[in-house]
C-alpha cells in the first residue's frame, strides 16, 4: 500500500529553549524573542526585505531615521519585540490566517535575519 506522508516541520516545544524564536500573525505583526533581537544587534529599527524567488523574509538593522525603517517596539510583558509589518505584507501580498512560527530563523553573514516562509508551522488559532 502506498502512503503519501506529509512531514511535520515543527519541533517539540522544549527544543527551542535558548534559541531564536520568530513568529508572524494574522495582523502582520512579527514577534521575536530576546535571542533573535540580540542577534540583530539590539536595533531600534529594521528594514524588511522579501526574496520572491526563494519565498523568504529578510530583517536587517537600520538607522531609526532611514526612510524605510520599521520601528521595533517592546512588548508590555516579557522580553519579546514586535514589528508592525502590515505595509510590507500588503505590498508583497503576504497573508497569514493564523500565527506562524518560523522553524529555522538564521542570521546570514551580512547581518540579515532570514525567515523562510516554506519552513513555518501554525501555532495560533487565528482570528476570533
C-alpha positions as CSV (number, residue, x, y, z in Angstrom):
1,X,0.0,0.0,0.0
2,X,1.3,3.4,-1.0
3,X,1.4,6.2,1.6
4,X,1.6,9.9,0.9
5,X,3.2,11.2,4.1
6,X,3.5,14.9,4.7
7,X,6.4,15.7,7.0
8,X,5.7,18.0,10.0
9,X,8.5,20.6,10.1
10,X,7.9,21.6,13.7
11,X,9.6,20.6,16.9
12,X,8.6,19.8,20.4
13,X,8.1,22.9,22.4
14,X,11.1,22.4,24.8
15,X,13.6,22.1,21.9
16,X,13.6,25.9,21.3
17,X,14.7,27.0,24.7
18,X,17.6,29.4,24.3
19,X,17.2,29.7,20.5
20,X,15.8,32.3,18.2
21,X,12.0,32.3,18.0
22,X,10.2,34.5,15.4
23,X,6.5,34.4,14.5
24,X,4.2,36.4,12.3
25,X,0.5,36.6,13.0
26,X,-2.7,37.3,11.1
27,X,-2.4,41.1,11.9
28,X,1.1,41.0,10.1
29,X,3.0,41.6,13.4
30,X,6.4,40.0,13.6
31,X,7.4,38.9,17.1
32,X,10.9,37.9,18.0
33,X,12.3,36.7,21.3
34,X,15.4,38.2,23.0
35,X,17.8,35.8,21.2
36,X,16.6,36.9,17.8
37,X,16.6,40.6,18.8
38,X,20.1,40.4,20.2
39,X,21.3,38.5,17.1
40,X,20.3,41.6,15.0
41,X,22.4,43.8,17.3
42,X,19.6,45.2,19.6
43,X,18.4,47.7,16.9
44,X,15.7,50.3,17.4
45,X,14.6,49.9,13.8
46,X,14.9,47.4,10.9
47,X,14.3,47.3,7.2
48,X,12.2,44.5,5.8
49,X,13.0,42.7,2.6
50,X,11.4,39.9,0.6
51,X,13.1,37.4,-1.7
52,X,10.2,36.3,-4.1
53,X,12.3,33.7,-5.8
54,X,13.1,31.8,-2.5
55,X,10.0,33.0,-0.6
56,X,12.0,34.4,2.3
57,X,11.6,37.5,4.5
58,X,14.8,39.4,5.5
59,X,15.1,41.6,8.5
60,X,18.2,43.9,8.9
61,X,19.1,46.5,11.4
62,X,18.9,50.0,10.1
63,X,19.0,53.6,11.4
64,X,15.8,54.8,13.0
65,X,15.7,57.8,10.8
66,X,16.0,55.9,7.5
67,X,13.0,56.4,5.1
68,X,12.2,52.6,5.1
69,X,12.7,52.0,8.8
70,X,10.2,49.8,10.7
71,X,10.5,50.6,14.4
72,X,10.9,47.8,16.9
73,X,8.5,48.0,19.9
74,X,8.9,46.3,23.2
75,X,6.1,44.1,24.4
76,X,4.5,45.2,27.6
77,X,5.1,41.8,29.2
78,X,8.1,39.6,28.6
79,X,11.2,40.1,26.5
80,X,9.6,39.9,23.1
81,X,10.0,42.6,20.5
82,X,7.4,43.4,17.8
83,X,7.4,44.9,14.3
84,X,4.2,46.1,12.6
85,X,4.9,44.7,9.2
86,X,1.4,45.4,7.7
87,X,2.6,47.8,4.9
88,X,5.3,45.3,3.9
89,X,2.9,42.3,3.9
90,X,0.3,44.2,1.9
91,X,2.9,45.3,-0.6
92,X,4.1,41.8,-1.3
93,X,0.6,40.3,-0.9
94,X,1.6,38.1,2.1
95,X,-1.3,36.8,4.0
96,X,-1.4,34.8,7.2
97,X,-4.7,33.4,8.6
98,X,-3.0,32.0,11.7
99,X,0.1,32.7,13.7
100,X,3.1,31.0,12.0
101,X,6.4,30.1,13.7
102,X,9.5,30.2,11.6
103,X,11.2,26.8,12.2
104,X,14.8,27.8,11.3
105,X,15.4,31.5,11.6
106,X,19.1,32.3,10.8
107,X,21.4,35.2,10.7
108,X,23.3,35.5,7.5
109,X,26.9,36.8,7.3
110,X,25.7,40.2,6.2
111,X,23.6,40.5,9.4
112,X,20.2,39.7,7.8
113,X,17.8,37.6,9.8
114,X,16.4,35.3,7.2
115,X,12.9,33.8,7.6
116,X,11.9,31.0,5.2
117,X,8.1,31.1,4.6
118,X,8.3,27.4,3.4
119,X,9.6,26.5,6.9
120,X,6.8,27.5,9.2
121,X,4.3,25.8,11.4
122,X,1.0,27.0,12.6
123,X,0.9,27.8,16.3
124,X,-2.1,30.1,16.7
125,X,-5.8,29.7,16.5
126,X,-6.3,32.6,14.1
127,X,-8.7,35.4,14.2
128,X,-11.7,35.1,16.5
